[in-house]
Structure formats: structure tokens, C-alpha cells
Amino acid sequence: MHSPMIMMRRVTSHPGVRHAVRARIGMLLVALTSAFGTSANAQVAVVGGDFDICDYCGTLRGNTAFIKGRAGFGTDQGIFVLINGASAQQDVDFDGFTAGVDFTTLVVSDTTDFINVEDPDRIILRTNFVVATFLNPVFNGLQNTVGFFVNIPNTTPAGRYRGRFTITDPNKGPGLNANGEALRTDAVLVEIEVLPASAIGLVEANSATDLDSLVLSGRPGQTVSGVARVANLGNVDLTNVRVDATDLIATSGTGLRIRADRISFTPAQLTRIALGDTSRLTVTVRIPLGILAGRYRGELIVQAEGVAETRVPLTVVVTTPGDIVFENNPVFGRNGDNAVIIFNADAGTRWSMRIFDMQAITSFSATGIVFPGSSAPGGGAPVNGDEAVRTTWTLQNGRGENVAAGMYLVVIEATQAGDTRQLRGKLMVIR
């Protein structure tokens, strides 16, 4: 295989057209031969004919095709050119030719696995080799351009893989010329560059199933934990791996939250996760005292060097209804602040609130119904009812007058988990 590129076109079977094109091809080949010279080993003729794969045609350099692609996809298309020489000028391998012999039953045989150059244990199986266009027929004096590619399985490690495939004709078996060179068989070496692709994710603690969310449950004041695994889903090692979390915000619309600084991870820093490996991660949340029952939702965030971050929902279910929570206590009336009062109550139930000064005189009262939920317009998913109430006191009495500075007792009657409860809390007003 030491010839320059020779470009020939397959033509119609019409004898006159074929004869004219062959004559033109012959003239071109003679000109090329004159320019590049011929081999001293060129054969005048061989029994049974011969076909050659042209070096430096298509994607071949020498007798090697160089292709590349990403794991989980196919490579770009490789191309080799089969030539059935009818004359010495068309004998691109200089090993023999025979006029009048066509090849119509060529097959790919003896395909090897594709072995990683640096680690022979890493393999792309030969079954992933695909011929994309027709091998046959290759008529005498003409050529056939053949495309192929290799499917690269998911998570195939990045690197270079080498293999080989051979073309033969089972109806015209291989032979040798007078110089001992093989006839009617030719091979292509293939070098695949699997491109690096980094990816990170969270999976369940005891399986490879993607983690769709992590849910923890506990009472106010408790510390709760859950386990997940950070997984290297790419085909190169992950470095500078980091895990973080957002604040967990109450789904009831009260605005209450468990702040991110109450969420910790073990190990605190993962740094590196090897190719195909996972790392166990314990997520710990310290539930604040006095927080209301309900669902508090945020996100776990995992990221690494050169990888887009992955986010997974993190939910903490606070199970025991709490007493009254004041968003701001004391309340500075001189700044125009309002008192924000939050408490648990069952969806659709009625609640009442009274606020007394220290002389047990009612300063303010209010009632309401907890949002019961609703059907979404257009037949969509329904909207869940609230689990808590967030209400505001403007620091005025029932006559619209500003109340004096001092301590106030807030008493609320509400239904929690089906039972009517009386909730109490003290609120300081500063003017």
C-alpha cells in the first residue's frame, strides 16, 4: 500500500459508457504512474484477480483510519476505498491484477476488539463496528468508497483504542502472488479517539438508581441525617468535587426556612472521584427549635471541575406542630414594622386570634380560614392546601389606634392534625 490517492467513479452498466469511462480512468492512472513511478515488484497479472484498499484515500493515513467520538454515541464516519485494478496502472498495491474479474460478494471478516492503548483491560467490543455503506459490487477497473463507524458504549473511558478489520471475498478465497504477497484480502487498522466527557450525579445509597430527591423527617430541635452517593457518570476522573445546599423553605407559603448553615455533609469535601466510582455522602440537618410543622424544601447541589452542577430536591418534614412563631420579636413600632405571626393549622379549618396587653385587655382580634387548596385551571394538577397560616398585626387596636410599647400575649385557637388547640406566645412591642 504505497500509492497516491486515485479517484474513480462508479458508472452505469451501459457498455459504451463504461468503456469510455474506463479509457479515461486508464489515461489518468498512466499519468499518475508517470508522476509517482511504479514498483519493481508490480505484477503483470495474477490468477483470480485482486482488490486493494487504497492507502491515503478516505480517512486512511498509511493503512490506518483515524476516527473519534464520544461515549454513548457513534464515532464520526471513517472511509476506505476499495480498488479492483484491471491493469498495472490501476494496481495501487503493486501486488497483482487481473482484467475481467469482478468482486460482488466482499465481506468484513476478522474484526478485532478495539483495545485501549494505555490500559488493555479497557475494550470496545468488535460488535460495535458498523459498515455504513455498501461493500459490493467492485467491478473490474473501478472502485467503491465505503463508510464505517464504531458505536462507543456509555461510560467508555476516554483515550485511544486500536483494532483492525479485514475485507475478503468468500467466493474468491485469498492467495499469494509470486513474491509471497497476499491477494484478494486487505486490512485496515482503526484508531479511535474517545473524547473526554465529565458528568456528575447523585444516586441512591444502596443502588445505582438516580436519586430523584432526598427526604428527611424529624421534630423541632432534632438532628436528622440521610445518605446518598455522589457518582462519577463521565469517562474521566472527577476533581475538586463539591457539595452544597440551599435554604429549605416552607412549602406552606409562610416564608419560614431552615437555613443552609444548619445543613452539613460528611465527608465535608470529596475532592476526587475516580472513573466509574461513587462516594458515600451523609447529609445532616439540624432542625431549629420552635419551627412549625410542615415540609421545608430546597436543593442539594453537586459540582466538580469542568462539570455543570447537578441539583436534586432536599426536603425536611417537620412532624410535630409547633406553637406560635414570630418572624420579628421584638417589633420596632417606631420604624413602622408590623408583627408577623405564623402558626400551624389544618387546611380548610377556621382559626381565631386575640392579642391581650398585660392588663388582660383585648387589644386586637382576627379570624380566618386556612387555604383549603383548589383544582388547577384547565384540568392540571390540583393546588394543595396550606399547612400553616401567616398573618400580620399592624400594632393597632380595634379602633385603629397605635398600641403602646410593652409585652403582649397572643392567643390563637386552631385545628392541628384534627384536634383544636390553643397556642400562646409573648410578643414585645418597642416604640
N, C-alpha and C positions, 0 to 999 in steps of 0.2 A: 504494500500500500504506500506508494511514493509518488502519486500523480497529482497534477494540479486539478482544480475543480473543473468538471466538464458538465455543462448544462445542456440537456437534451429534452425534448418534449415528446410525451406520448402522443401518438397521432391516430387518426382514424384507420380502420382496417381496409379502406379502399386501396387496392394495389397501386394505382397510379400515384396517389398522394403519398403513400408510404415510400414508394421508390424515390420520389423527388425529395422527400424529407431525409431519407437515409443518405442520399447522394450529398445533400447539403451538410449533414452531420459529418459524413466522411471527410469532406473538404475542411471543415472546422477542426476535426481531430488531427488531420495531417498537418495543418498549420500549427496547432498546439504542440504536436510532437516535434516539429522542426524547431520550435522555440525552446522547448524544455529538454529535448533529447529523448532517447529510448534506452532501455536497459539491455545489457548484453545477454541477460537471461530470458528476454522475451521469446515466447513460443510461437511458432508458425501456426500450429493447430494442435488440439488435444481431442482425444476421443470422448464423446459425451457432452462436450461443451463446458462452459464455466460462467459463473456470475461473480461479480466483485462488489464489495461495499467501498465506495469512494472515500478515501481519507480527505479531510479538509472540506468536504461537502456538508451541507446542512449544519448541524451543531457539532460535528466531529472536528477535533483537532488531533492530528495523527489518527489513531483508531479509537479515540476516547470521546464520548459525548458528555458535555458538562451541562447539567440542569440543576435547578434549585426550586425550593418551595417551602411552605410552612406546614408544621404538624397539623393534622386534621384536614388537609387539603391535598390536591394533586400538585405535582411539580409543573413548571412551565413545560411546553412541548419540546421534546427532542426530535431531531430529524436526521435520518440517514438516507443515502441514495444508493439504490441497487442498480448496477450496470451489467447488461448482458452483451458483451463485446462480440461483434461479428468480424472483426479484423484486428490486425496487430495494432493499428492506431487506436482502437477502442479498448484494448486490453490494459486497463488502468493499473492492474496489479502486476502486469508483466509476467503472468504465470500460465497463460494459455487462453485460447478462444476456439470456438467452432462456429462457422457460419451455418445458419438454418436451424439452430436449436433454441426453442422457446422454453421458458420456465413458468409453469402455471399452477404448481402445487407447493410453492415455498411455504415453510412454516418456521416459527420461532421455537428453537429447541435448546436444551441445556442452559436455561436461565438459572443463574445462581442467586442466592440471597445477597442482599446488599449489606456489607459489613462496615461498621464504624471504624475509621482509620485509627483512632486513639484507643478505643475500647471494643475489642472483638465480641464482647458479650452483648453489645447493642446491635440489633439487626432489624432491617426492614425486609420482611419475607418476600420471596420471589413472586408470590401470588399477587402482590401489589403492582406488578409490571403490566401495563396495558398497551396494546398496539392500537393506535387511534385511527389509522387509515389502512388501505388495502395493500398487502404484500404483492398480490398477484393481479394480472399476469405481468411478467417482464419479457417482452418479445425481443427476439434477436436483433441486435443493433440499436436497442432503445434502453431507457432507464425508467425506474419507478422511485418517486420520492415518498418515503414512509415516515409518518409521525408516530411518536410514542410518548408516554408519560408514566410516572410512578406515583401511586397513591401513598401518601405519608400518614400513617396512623396517628391518632391523637396521642399527645404526650411523648412522641418520639423525641429523644434528646437532640439538641442542636449539635451540629458537627458535619463531617464529611463521611459519606458512605460509598463504598465501591463494590461493584458487581459486574456481571457480564452476561450477554445473551448471544446466541448463535443462530444463524439462518442456514437451513438446509432444505433439500427437496427429497422427501422420502421416496419419490418415484424415480429419482436420478441420484443415486447414492454418491457419497464423497469418493474421491480418487486422488491419485498423485500424478504429477507430470514427471517428465524425465529428470528434473532436478530435485525430485522429492518434495515439491511444494503441493499443498492441499488444494484440490479443485472441488467446486460445487459445494463449498462450505465457507463461511466467513463469519467473523465475530466482531462485536462492538463492546468495548469497555465503557461502563457508565459510572460517572462520579456525580453523586447527588449532594448538594449542599442544603442541609436542613437549617433553615434560618432560626435564630433565637426568638422566642416569644415568651415574655414573662406574664404570669397570671397568678392571682391570689384569691382565696376564698375561705369561707367558714363552713365546716362540715360538722355533723353530729358527733358527740363524744365517742360513741361506740360503733360507728358505721361510716361509710363513705358517702352517705346521703347528704346532699346540700342542706345546710341549716337555713330554714326559712324564717325562723325567729327564735329568740331565747326568752323564756317566760320564767320569772321567779315569783315567789309568793311568801308573804310574812306579815307580822303585826308591827305597828309603830314601835320603834326602838329596837327592833330585831336587826341582826346582820344575816343576810341570806346570800347563797352562792349557787352558781351553776357552772357547768363545764361544756366547752366546745373545743374544736380543734381548728387551728389555722393551717390551711392546706396550700402547698405549692402546686398549682394547677397548670403551670407552664412547662417549658422544656429546658430551663436553665436554673441554677441556684438562685434563691431569693436572698437579698441582703438588705440591711437596715429596715427590718420588719418592725412595724409599729402598730399598736392597738390603742384606740381611744373610744370615748363615748360622749354623746351629747347629754344635756339635761333631760330628765324624764318628766314630761309634762302631763298633768292630769287630763284624761280624755273627757271629763265631765264639763270642761269649759270654765272651771273655776279659776284657772291660772296658777294653781298650786303646782309645785315641781319638786322633784328630788334632784339636787344639783349634781353636776358631773364630778365635783370634787369628793362626793360620797361614793364614787364608783372606783374600784381598784382592780388590778389584774395580777395574776401570778402565772408565769414569771412576769416581772414588771417590764422587761424588754426581751424580745425574742432574737433580735439581731439577724439571724440567718436560718433559713430553712432549705435543706438540700433538695435537689431534684427528686421529685416523686415522694417527698416526705411530708409529714404533718407534725405539728407541735401542739401539745395539750395546753389549754388556756382555761384558767379558773377566773370567773367574773364574780366579784363580790360587791354587794350593795348594802350600805348602812342606812336603813330606813329611819328617818328622823322621828323623834318623839313628838306626839301631838298632831301628826299628819292625819288627814282624813282617809277613810277607806275609799277604795276606787282603783282604777287602772292608771298607771303612770307609764307613759310610752316615750321612747327615744330611739337612738340607733347606736349600734356598735360599728366602729369604723376600723377597718384593717387596710394597711397600705405597706408598700415596700419600695425600694429604689427602682425607679423606672417603670412602676406599675400604677395604673389608675386605682384609686381607692375602691374598696367594696364595702357596702353598708348593709347591715342586717338589723331588723327591728329588735329592740330590747324592751321588754315590758315587766314592770314590777306590779303585782297585785297586792295591795294593802287590804288585809282581810277583816280587821276589826274596826267598826265605825268609831270615829273619834268624837271628841267634844268640839266645841266651837274653836275655830281658828281665825285669828285676826291678822289680816295682811299687814297692818301697821298698828303697833301698840307700844308706846303711846301715840295718840293722834295729835298733831300740832294744828289746832284750830286757827291760830294766828297766821298760818301760812295758807289758809284756805283748803286744808286737807279734809277729806272725808274718811270715815271709818268704813273699812271693807270687812264684812263679816261672812264667813264661809262655814258651812256645816253639811253633814251627810243627811240625805233623805231619799226615800224610795221614789222612783219615777211615778208621776201621776198623782202623788199624795199632796194633801194640804198641809201647810206649815204656818205657824204664827210666831211672832217675835214681840217681846216687850222689853223696854230698857228703863231701868229704875236708877234714880240717884241714891245717894247713901241715906236719905231720909225715907226710902221706900216709896217715893212718889214717882208715878209713871211719867217718864219724860217723852217717850216715843213708843209707838206700836205699829206693826205692819203684818200682813198676811199674804200668802201666795200659794200657787200650785207648782210643784216641780214639773219641769217639761216632761211630758209623757212619751215623747217620740212621735214619729209620723212616717207615713209612706212617702217615698221619694216620688216626685212628679215623673210622669212618663213610664211608670212601671218599673223603675230602678230599684236598687236595694233600699230597704227602709232605714230611717234615721233612728238610732237608738235613743231611748230616754236618758235623762240626766241621772247621775248618782249623787249629786250634791247641788247645793244652792249657793250662789254668790250674790249677796245683796249689799247695799250701801246705805249708810246713815250719814246725813249731811250735818250732823251735830246741831240739829234744831229740834225743838219740841213740836208738839202737835199744832201749835199756833204759829209756827214759822219763825220763832224767836231762837236766837243762838243760845245754847245751853252754857252754863258756867263751867269753868275748869273744875276738874275733880275726878273722882273714881265713879264709874257707873257699872251696874250689874246688868248683863244681857242674859235674858231667859228665853229659850226657844223650845217650842213643842214641835216635834217632827216624828215621822214614821221611819224607822230604820229596821230593815230585814223583817218587815211586817209588824213590828211592835212600836207602840207610841212611847217616845222617850222625852224627858225634859233635860235639855242641855243648858249648862250655865257657864259663864265666863265673865271676867272682870276686864273693863276697858278704861284706860286713863286718857282723859282729855286735858291738853295743856293749851292755855291761851296766853 
